[in-house]
């Protein structure tokens, strides 16, 4: 018996059961299956689920630390009401009924006094519960549902919509040439990285575009190490080679693209030599990459969720990149970039759903304009939510109408540029509610804080690109008085008195309604606790545009965006302009701030700030550190581990120096989210892409000094 207990084997004698769950610490594409070993209602061991096709029994450092995440001492235990000044962290426990009644009463009062649009709803993590909050916001009458997608993957979706009309992910399984543009899944999605290795084993040529040397670049045939923020110039230089050497798909371009001749004329100036001047990538490498991508068919473009769009020129840069797909005829073909039907829970898993219909019970015309709609009309024309980067400005100005309350699920104020400025705007609200598993710094400024449980303590539906789905059940009871995010959403809807049948019906009934076109049922999903393959998945045909055209204003793939033309004074072509602060755009500033500061990229043990508090993951980089090239460090007299100061015109932070050849000379990389070294505080609030509203996290200017 002692041996059985010591080995934590699940047997009747040990009293240990294995409960199937998923890890939701990472984003929606990385929900690894978990085997949770539970004894007497407590998790005592964590392993990866072997039958889950995504992680196949493996776990990254974050998933391996699940027990530390679930049982961390910072967990919020009860609903809390603020009794001290905002930011003081002084709260008293209250009951759930008292909390929800107080929130609902205040929201309905504000609705009567200022209109429902005065209340904003925001969700960070987790992502699978977003449709329910979206519906809650609209049923309340507010158009102001927003999410962390205001700085994440939605701008990449926006860029694709401007070119193709809809997203078109890479068909890596069938490709012969894989062009990976600003994507490092070995850090951001370790379980997904195997698709690159499998493509390489099949003999596919792999080209990687990335300013840094990464594990992904080590598996490439060709690495184009460009300066941050010059992706558009590189794509246009590749297009120049493809056009001049007549390697483009002439039939596709002639029949299915809009304004090709105008695009070709613009591309003429971006010779490989001009590309080298702008990007730092040798002209011969640009030629080689263009020839490989254009001549090895089919070729797929694998794009990162937000690396390219985290620049003040991000949308135009990615439009230039996605235009290469159309130029070479690799759009909507097997092994290229295959347009897929609308996703469910952010992933197309081989079935149709009613998620979009569920999320939008009201037409936009029936509500007030969204936050950011006047400033970022192209964003609101392509993405069905408000732009949260404009939230602090509207709170402070009251224009075009006042924002009086924010209901936040996982608000991390350090996500915003000029983070302290955003925090100050939150303090101006009549009501700020934050829902989170942990007492974060943002929570300390809330009027009411509600405790959310972890994925191990709740039921959650997830989809995988492998045509695989899972509906988990709680592996353990919710700790303390915490509740699932969806239970909180549906509970708030009830206290608000919203007369919506689906919100009244609860999570499982709502999920069943969403899934009804698929044939999947909640009852059947529950029979497969580790998940199941979708029966009879939809087979997505190629070249759907032959019958239905493109979902763009012209009905064709657009080199010249008609939508941008309609939205205002925007360049309809994918014009390359250097980042707002750069050696080309602001040469005088470069004299005082000679380095490019790049932030936002992942480290393998961190997902934003969510695992800073966990001993296992935090021990892998216990102190805030900036990566800089040894060549630069030598010139500045900086050695490994030295204290250094990073300064921008906005402010400065003190961190350790980490010398590495992973970064280019002249570039400094700083991971984001550290409480005492918040790099986003050094970014001006208006340092944004004028099209998407995304902050220029990855290309601003800084100075480095020994501290």
Secondary structure, DSSP 8 states (H G I E B T S, - for coil): -HHHHHTT---TTTTEEEEEEE--SS-TT---EEEEEEETTEEEEEEE-TT-TTTTT---HHHHTHHHHHT-TTB--S-EEE-SSTTS--EEE--HHHHHHHHHHHHHHHHHHH-GGGEEEEE-S-STTHHHHHHHHHHHT---EEEGGGSSTHHHHHHHHHHTSS-EEE-GGG-SEEEEES--HHHH-GGGTHHHHHHHHTT-EEEEE-SS--TTGGG-SEEE---TT-HHHHHHHHHHHHHHTT-S-HHHHHHHEESHHHHHHHHTT--HHHHHHHH---HHHHHHHHHHHHHSSSEEEEE-SSTTTSSTTHHHHHHHHHHHHHHTT-BTSTTSEEE----BTTB--SS---HHHHH-SS-GGGS---TTTTT-HHHHHHSSS--GGGHHHHHHH--SS---EEEEES--GGGSSSHHHHHHHHTTSSEEEEEESB--TTGGG-SEEEEB--GGGS--EEEETTTEEEE---SS--STT-B-HHHHHHHHHHHHT---HHHHH-HHHHHHHHHGGGT--HHHHHT-TT-EE-TT-----S-THHHH--SSTTSSEESB-HHHHHHSS--SB------SSSTTT-HHHHHH--EEEEE----TT-STTTTTT-HHHHGGG-S-EEEE-HHHHHHHT--TT-EEEEEETTEEEEEEEEE-TTS-TTEEEE-S-BTTB-GGGGS-TT-B-TTT--B-TT-EEEEEEE-
